[in-house]
Amino acid sequence: MKDESPNILKAAWLIALVTIASKFIGFARDMVVANFYGATLVSDAYFYALQIPSLAIIILGGVGGPFHSATVAVFSKLIGENGEVNDKVNKLYNTFLTVTFIFFALLAVFGFFFADKVMGLIISAGSPELVSLASAHFKIMSPIILIGGIIGIFYGLLICHKKYILPNLSPMVLSLVVIIAISLVNNDNSGMVLALATTVGAGCQLLMQFPALRQIGYRIRPNFDIVNNPNFKSIMELLFPAILSSTMGQITIYIDMFFASTLREGAWTSVVFANRIFQFPVGILVTAFLVPLFPIFSRLAGEGKLEDIKTYFNKGVGVLFFAAIPMIILITTLAKDGISLVFERGAFNSDAVYMVTEALCFLSFSILPYVFRDSITRVYYAFNDSKTPFLIALSAIGLKAMLNWLLILKLNMGIAGITLSTSFITLFNATLLGLFIHKRIKLDYKTLFYNFGKMLIAGIITFGLCFMAGNWFNQNVELPKYVFEGVKIAVIMTLCLGVYTALNLMFKMDYAKELANRIIKR
């Protein structure tokens, strides 16, 4: 086989750089939102209302979502390596686009007219004031539901044509619109400006894709060629279970929203910010490696080259594991200092810092199963199997509710109970996906987890040293607050990466050797 590893790594570095830029702007947006709204009833209402639009534009339509994945799985086989857009491909694109537009338009209209009932159901344990404000926000943001499915198709097509930058760069437009709008309006006591800016930003995010698609050769000519269309049938067979799977996964979030509404004001905002911080490094890592790998998985599955899939899977997941372990170490040792340094100003006080820190530390335990779950899900999709991930996600719903009930109501863990149960559910999903994949392909777990064991030993030693260094820093270093936090983060991060890399080099890990060689070359 032709070794595409160098191309994958090159694409991964490019995607990582673009995603980092986008994530930084998103992080700046979160800082501005935290500064103006803090962890309050207004921020809770906004984030409650945002959850369904986020389901559409991030979970369903985002890079790695069902619409993106279904598009890549089917169109990458039709387009091939030459990237030609013929009449057959264009017609399938328009059929998919037309059906998606109608379906999501109906959902958006439903969301607008029944906003009160939807929010009342999701946060039924919340105060009437919270439900009313969340409903108003949801009405404003309901058009994002329509945008979500369409943008997923656009992202998928661009990835098929190896246009990796735009899909990963365009989310920053939404963030920039939000930052500008909030900065211009200083007295948005209801959060309505924030909701409106989010909707406008999502619209701009969609419009950015049109010129690139037109340049490739796609033209919008609506049609309903859905009868006796095997390619459209293949899309639907992959898409609907994937949508259901993602929606089922979101139901666990709605369960979290219900339990969070029983806790103190700002609880849901804290969980959202913890997830945003979590997604900053993890999202970059997963996106960078899985976006270029997924079309390769799909093409190799279509060609029946199972051994090649095993090779690329182990390489991809091995790199993800290697990078995930120091992330967990840094989060568990530096979360409070980092959150305080970045967010603690304006309406975001020390109490909010504590709540977000608590949520983030327990959420960090999910990083390893998270990267494995997302990687192996792409293998299922490459074989046009989205039913198995759906059934596993469905089985996790009852477990999620039970864990929340136990950890939050019985053990009184509060916010920590929400994110700890999320970590357990992620591990549950990853384990079952890993076990059932043998029906499609027998992956080489022995080699993968042998290497992971060596990385884990290096990680445990590194964590111990970082933990002791952090305690020493707290007891012996006296500096102004923000200077102290910045210096501590820099010192512990350098120690962590240096020790972890050195130990992996000592254990003769290929990932560490490659990283060291790249740094030396640069």
Secondary structure, DSSP 8 states (H G I E B T S, - for coil): ----HHHHHHHHHHHHHHHHHHHHHHHHHHHHHHHHH-SSHHHHHHHHHHHHHHIIIIIISSTTSHHHHHHHHHHHHHHTTTT---HHHHHHHHHHHHHHHHHHHHHHHHHHHTHHHHHHHHTTTS-HHHHHHHHHHHHHHTHHHHHHHHHHHHHHHHHHTT--HHHHHTHHHHHHHHHHHHHH-S--SSSHHHHHHHHHHHHHHHHTTHHHHHHHT---------TT-HHHHHHHHHHHHHHHHHHHHHHHHHHHHHHHTTS-TTHHHHHHHHHHHHHHHHHHHHHHHHHHHHHHHHHHHHHT-HHHHHHHHHHHHHHHHHHHHHHHHHHHHHHHHHHHHHH-STT--HHHHHHHHHHHHHHGGGHHHHHHHHHHHHHHHHTT--HHHHHHHHHHHHHHHHHHIIIIIIS--THHHHHHHHHHHHHHHHHHHHHHGGGT----HHHHHHHHHHHHHHHHHHHHHHHHHHHHHHHH----HHHHHHHHHHHHHHHHHHHHHHHHHHTT-HHHHHHHHHHHH-
